[in-house]
Amino acid sequence: MFSKKTNKIYFKSMLTIALLACCNNILFASEKFDYINYIKKLESFSSSFNQSTYDKDGSLMKKSSGKLFFKKKSMYRLEYTKPNKIKFISDGQILTTYDEDLEQVVIQRTSIDNRNNIVNFMTDTEYLKNKFKLDIYSSKGIDYVEFIPLSKDLENHFFIIALKDENIIKITFMNDFDQSVTMSFDDFKRNTGILDSIFKIDIPKNFDVIIDK
């Protein structure tokens, strides 16, 4: 995605600045917070979110909002409600992309090759151990987890999570279009009862269906 080392350094700096802009004091290495152990105990969570997307110059391109639901075994529902209505739903085996505006559904089987998404970055312990080194810092009662890629195929996947009182409050990452994205979470609830049915979806008869093999 990036052809020059300077670009990678620049984008990483932009991500860090976007996430830590509200923090005025020095970050200190934290030995207390164990993120891997945290997600091992994370059976489920739900939250609403507001998302901001920035171009390579740091200019705001788009604002969006929605809801995110997660349950162990790679089940998740990432649902954008504004400005466009798009849902990404995984039942652990099948990933369905539901675009209400285009009246289109894309269905693909989940595999190791398509685990490069924000939910697996946040929750898949095996994936994290094999693909990333985690740098953890704390400031003003907030823990920051920076994901440092171990392999070249992920060298542009910059990803940072902020947690307060063991609740995820913000994540910042680079999307597939080399844009910086920040998602701020509101009313984050962990280890609450979430029915498996929320990870299923009925497809309207008038929608186009694309099966990606």
N, C-alpha and C positions, 0 to 999 in steps of 0.2 A: 504494500500500500504506500509506503514511503520509499523514495529513491535516495534520499540524502540523510545522513546522520544528524545534521543540524535540524532538519525538519522534525525528527523524532524527539530530539531534546526540546524543541520549541513546543510541540504539542503536549509533551509530558508536563512541561512547566505550566501551560495553560490549564491543564486538568487540575493540577495541584492548587493553583491560584483560585480557580473557580470553587473548589471545595473548601478551602481554608481561608477564604477572603474575610470571614467574620472573626477569625482568630488572630489576636494581636500579640500574644506572647509566644515564647519559644516552645516547640514540641519536645517532649521528653520520651525516651524509650520506655515502653511499658513492659514489665515482667509479670504483671498480674493477669492481664487479659489473654486468654487462650482461644483464638477464633475457631480453630479446628474442633476443639472440645465444645465450643458454643454451638456450632452447627450440627454436631453429632447429637446434641440434646434438642435441636430444633425440629420438632415433629411437623409443625405447620405454622403458617402465619398469614395474616391478611392486612392490607393497608390501602389507603387511597394515596395518590401521588400527584405532584405537579412536576412537569418536565420542561427544561429549557435546553434548546439546542443552539450551539454557537458555531460560526464558521472559523476557519483557520486564523482569521484576524481578531477573533474574540468578539465579533458582532453578533448580537442576538438574532437568530434566524426564525425561530419558531417556539411557541409555547403550546404545551398540550397537557392533558390531565387524564386520569383514569384510576383503575383499581388493579391490585395485584394479589393473587391468592396462590399459596404454595402448600403442598403436602408431600411428605416423604415418598421416595421412589420416583422422583422426577415428575411429579404431577404439578402442573401450574396453569394459571389462567392470567395472562397479561392483557388487560382490556383497556383500550384507549376510548374515551368517550367524547373528548373535544381536542382539536376541531374536527378530526375524522374518526369514524367509528370502525376500529379494527381490533380484532381479538386474536391472540396467539394462545392456543389451548393444547396442552399436552396431558395425556392420560398415563404417561410413562412409557408408552409404546408408539403411539401415533401423535404427530404434531399437526395440528390443523390451524391454518391461517384463514380467518374469516373476515373478509372485507365487505362491510355492509354497503358502502358507497359504490363500489364497483360491482356489487352483487356477484362476488366471486369467492370460491373456497379453494385453497391449495392444501393437499393432504400428503404428508410424507412420513416415513417410518423414522423414529428416533434411533440414533446410533452414536458411536463415539465420534464420528466425523462431523456431526452437526450439534455437538454439545457446546460450541463457542457462543453461548448466549448469556445474558446477564443473570438469569436464574441459576444456571449451573455454576457460574462463577461464584455466586453467593452461597450455594448450598451443597455442592458435590465434593465431599472430602477426598475421595479417590482422585478425582480430576485435579483438584487443587494441589495435592501432594505431588502428583506427577508432572504438573505443568508450571507451577509457580513457587516462588519463595515469598513468604509473607513478612513484611516489615510492619511492626505495630508500634504506634506512638499514642500518647495521651496528652490532653490539654483541657483545662477547665471542665473536667468531668466527662470529656468525650474521648472515646477510643477511635483511632484512625488505623485502618488496615489497608496497606498498599500491596497490590499484587504485582510481583516482579516476574515476568516470563522467564522460564528456563530454556525454552526452545525457540529457534528462529522463526518457526511458523506462527508463533504468537507474540513476536517481539513488538508489535504495534498495538497489542491489546492492553493498554494502560487502564487500570481499574483501581478505584479507591472507595472504601466504605467507611462511613462514620456511624458510630453507635453511642447511645447515651442510655445508661441504666439497662444495658443489654437489649435495647431496642434499636433497630436500624433506622436512622433518621435521614441519611442522605447517601447516595452513591454517585460517583462521577466516572465516566468511561469514554472511550473513543468508539464511535460507531463505524460501520463499514464504508462510510462516505468521508472518512477523515474529519469528522465533526466532533467537537466536544459536547457531551451530553451530561446534564446534571438532573437527577431525580430526587426530589425532596418528599419524604414520606410523612403522612399525617395519620394519627390514630392507628399506629402499628400495634397489632395484637399477635402474640405468639402462643403456640401450643393451645390453640382453641379448636373446638370441634368444627371440622369442615367436611361436608359430605362429598363422596366421590362423584356424585352426579354433577357437581359444578364443573367437572373437567370433561364433560360430555357436551355435545352440541347437536341440535337438529338443523339440518340443512334445508332451506326452502327449495321448493321444486324449480323455481325460476332462476336459481343461482347456477352459474357455470362452475363445474367441478374439475379441478386439475389434479391429477395424481402424479406426484413427483417420485419417481423410483430411484 
